Amino acid sequence: MARPNNSDSTDKSLVTAFVLILFFATPFAALWARFSHAWYTPYVLWLLLIALLAMAHLLKEKGNKSP
């Protein structure tokens, strides 16, 4: 049985993980955290990121649906 080619989804996952690490776990995080934002700002950023990824996943599934 042939395996499906998942290299595209793997590449996108790796890029997403790299961007998340860059944005939330490096000195770059100190730059955007330095400004006086509300305490819940990091949580809103995570929620926005999760919502964008979920929307992209749902749109991909919708595009791959068989008629």
Secondary structure as GFF3:
##gff-version 3
##sequence-region A 1 67
A	DSSP	alpha_helix	7	24	.	.	.	ID=ss1
A	DSSP	alpha_helix	27	33	.	.	.	ID=ss2
A	DSSP	alpha_helix	41	63	.	.	.	ID=ss3
###
